[in-house]
Amino acid sequence: ATLTPGPAVLMTMSVGLRRGTVAAALTGTGVCAANAIWITLSVAGLSAVLLASATLFLVLKWAGACYLIYVGLRLILKRSAGGADVSAGPARARGAFARGFLVQMTNPKAMIFFGALVPQFVVPSQPLLVQGVILAATLIVIEQLVLAGYGTLAAQGARLAGRERWTLVTEKTSGALMIGAGLGLATL
């Protein structure tokens, strides 16, 4: 499931194209931080409460859809690729992390995924905290490695393919895919 491209993968690849491997890895770390929250909620049983709240689900769904569409429009409307900016100063690092975190926290599919997945691996008669930590660590390490791989692939592809023109085309394509993901999320 982690290998399947979704909003987190698209965001990580887009950042990899524009800013390089380090910024893509920071975006993936933001996604994983949000996943840690979703996993914790799932282990604590709160995802069932969130799923039962139609209003909260709708707010998350629309916030996520709007954010994905916004990011997609920014990529499409960007005038020039201007070369990838591979600097990863503190402000850029926070921005990459925050974007990844926001995309995943506003993705109600993540809530549904972890709400459905985590209980399958929890044994009620065993210590919940230990199981939760092991499960969370396993899922987060796998997700971080997969997102780092996608981000590195995108960054290397941009470097090898005549950076500016290829980056511009792939940013526009990523933007369209993110808008599609946002519209798909809105119709969920």
C-alpha positions as CSV (number, residue, x, y, z in Angstrom):
1,A,0.0,0.0,0.0
2,T,2.9,2.4,0.7
3,L,4.2,2.0,-2.9
4,T,0.9,3.1,-4.4
5,P,1.1,6.7,-5.6
6,G,-1.2,9.0,-3.7
7,P,-1.1,12.6,-2.4
8,A,1.9,12.0,-0.2
9,V,3.9,10.4,-3.1
10,L,2.9,13.1,-5.5
11,M,3.9,15.9,-3.0
12,T,7.2,14.2,-2.3
13,M,8.1,13.8,-6.0
14,S,7.1,17.3,-6.7
15,V,9.4,18.6,-4.0
16,G,12.2,16.3,-5.2
17,L,11.8,17.7,-8.7
18,R,12.0,21.3,-7.5
19,R,14.3,21.2,-4.5
20,G,16.2,18.0,-4.5
21,T,16.6,14.9,-2.4
22,V,17.0,16.5,1.0
23,A,13.8,18.6,0.7
24,A,11.9,15.5,-0.6
25,A,13.1,13.5,2.4
26,L,12.0,16.3,4.7
27,T,8.6,16.2,3.0
28,G,8.4,12.5,3.6
29,T,9.3,13.0,7.2
30,G,6.3,15.4,7.5
31,V,4.1,12.7,6.0
32,C,5.5,10.2,8.5
33,A,4.9,12.5,11.4
34,A,1.2,12.8,10.4
35,N,1.1,9.0,10.0
36,A,2.4,8.7,13.6
37,I,-0.6,10.7,14.8
38,W,-3.1,8.7,12.7
39,I,-1.5,5.4,14.0
40,T,-1.7,6.6,17.5
41,L,-5.3,7.6,17.1
42,S,-6.0,4.2,15.6
43,V,-4.3,2.3,18.4
44,A,-6.2,4.4,20.9
45,G,-9.5,3.6,19.1
46,L,-10.1,7.3,18.3
47,S,-10.2,6.7,14.6
48,A,-13.5,4.9,15.1
49,V,-14.8,8.0,16.8
50,L,-13.6,10.2,14.0
51,L,-15.1,7.9,11.4
52,A,-18.4,8.1,13.3
53,S,-18.4,11.9,13.2
54,A,-19.7,12.8,9.7
55,T,-19.0,16.5,10.3
56,L,-15.3,16.0,11.3
57,F,-14.8,13.7,8.4
58,L,-16.3,16.2,6.0
59,V,-14.1,19.0,7.3
60,L,-11.0,16.9,6.9
61,K,-12.1,15.8,3.5
62,W,-12.7,19.3,2.2
63,A,-9.6,20.7,3.8
64,G,-7.5,18.0,2.2
65,A,-9.2,18.4,-1.2
66,C,-8.8,22.2,-1.2
67,Y,-5.1,22.0,-0.2
68,L,-4.3,19.5,-2.9
69,I,-6.1,21.6,-5.5
70,Y,-4.3,24.7,-4.2
71,V,-0.9,23.0,-4.5
72,G,-1.7,21.6,-7.9
73,L,-2.8,25.1,-9.2
74,R,0.4,26.6,-7.8
75,L,2.5,24.1,-9.8
76,I,0.5,24.6,-13.0
77,L,0.4,28.4,-12.8
78,K,4.1,28.6,-12.0
79,R,5.7,30.6,-14.9
80,S,9.2,29.1,-15.0
81,A,10.9,26.1,-13.5
82,G,13.9,28.4,-12.9
83,G,16.1,25.3,-12.2
84,A,15.7,23.3,-9.1
85,D,16.5,25.0,-5.8
86,V,18.3,22.4,-3.9
87,S,19.1,24.6,-0.9
88,A,17.6,23.3,2.3
89,G,18.0,26.1,4.7
90,P,15.9,26.1,7.9
91,A,13.0,27.9,6.4
92,R,12.9,25.6,3.4
93,A,13.3,22.6,5.7
94,R,10.3,23.7,7.8
95,G,8.3,24.4,4.7
96,A,9.0,21.0,3.2
97,F,8.2,19.2,6.4
98,A,5.0,21.3,7.0
99,R,3.7,20.6,3.5
100,G,4.2,16.9,3.9
101,F,2.5,17.0,7.3
102,L,-0.4,19.0,6.1
103,V,-1.1,16.8,3.1
104,Q,-1.2,13.7,5.2
105,M,-3.1,15.1,8.1
106,T,-5.9,16.4,5.8
107,N,-6.1,13.1,3.9
108,P,-9.1,11.3,5.3
109,K,-8.0,8.2,3.4
110,A,-5.1,8.0,5.8
111,M,-7.5,8.0,8.7
112,I,-9.6,5.3,7.0
113,F,-6.5,3.3,6.1
114,F,-4.9,3.3,9.5
115,G,-8.3,2.9,11.2
116,A,-8.9,-0.3,9.2
117,L,-5.3,-1.6,9.2
118,V,-4.1,-1.1,12.7
119,P,-6.8,-3.1,14.5
120,Q,-6.0,-6.1,12.4
121,F,-2.6,-6.4,14.0
122,V,-3.5,-5.5,17.6
123,V,-4.1,-8.4,20.0
124,P,-6.4,-7.0,22.8
125,S,-5.0,-9.4,25.5
126,Q,-1.5,-8.1,24.9
127,P,0.0,-4.8,26.1
128,L,-1.4,-2.1,23.7
129,L,1.4,0.3,24.1
130,V,4.1,-2.1,23.0
131,Q,2.1,-3.3,20.1
132,G,1.4,0.3,19.0
133,V,5.0,1.3,19.2
134,I,6.2,-1.7,17.2
135,L,3.5,-1.3,14.6
136,A,4.0,2.5,14.3
137,A,7.8,2.2,14.0
138,T,7.4,-0.5,11.3
139,L,4.9,1.5,9.2
140,I,6.8,4.7,9.6
141,V,10.2,3.3,8.6
142,I,8.7,1.6,5.5
143,E,6.8,4.8,4.5
144,Q,9.9,7.0,5.0
145,L,12.1,4.6,2.9
146,V,9.5,4.5,0.1
147,L,9.0,8.3,0.1
148,A,12.7,8.9,0.1
149,G,13.0,6.5,-2.8
150,Y,10.4,8.4,-4.8
151,G,11.9,11.8,-3.9
152,T,15.4,10.7,-4.9
153,L,14.1,9.2,-8.1
154,A,12.4,12.5,-9.0
155,A,15.4,14.6,-8.0
156,Q,17.8,12.4,-10.1
157,G,15.3,12.4,-13.0
158,A,15.3,16.2,-13.0
159,R,19.1,16.3,-12.8
160,L,19.5,13.9,-15.7
161,A,16.8,15.1,-18.1
162,G,17.9,18.7,-18.9
163,R,16.6,20.1,-15.7
164,E,14.5,23.2,-16.5
165,R,12.3,22.0,-19.4
166,W,11.8,18.5,-17.9
167,T,11.2,19.9,-14.5
168,L,8.6,22.4,-15.9
169,V,6.7,19.6,-17.7
170,T,6.8,17.3,-14.8
171,E,5.7,20.1,-12.4
172,K,2.7,20.8,-14.6
173,T,1.9,17.1,-14.8
174,S,2.3,16.7,-11.0
175,G,0.1,19.8,-10.5
176,A,-2.6,18.2,-12.7
177,L,-2.4,14.9,-10.8
178,M,-2.6,16.8,-7.5
179,I,-5.7,18.6,-8.7
180,G,-7.1,15.3,-9.8
181,A,-6.4,13.8,-6.4
182,G,-8.0,16.8,-4.7
183,L,-11.1,16.4,-6.9
184,G,-11.2,12.7,-6.3
185,L,-10.9,13.3,-2.5
186,A,-13.8,15.8,-2.8
187,T,-16.0,13.1,-4.3
188,L,-15.1,10.5,-1.7
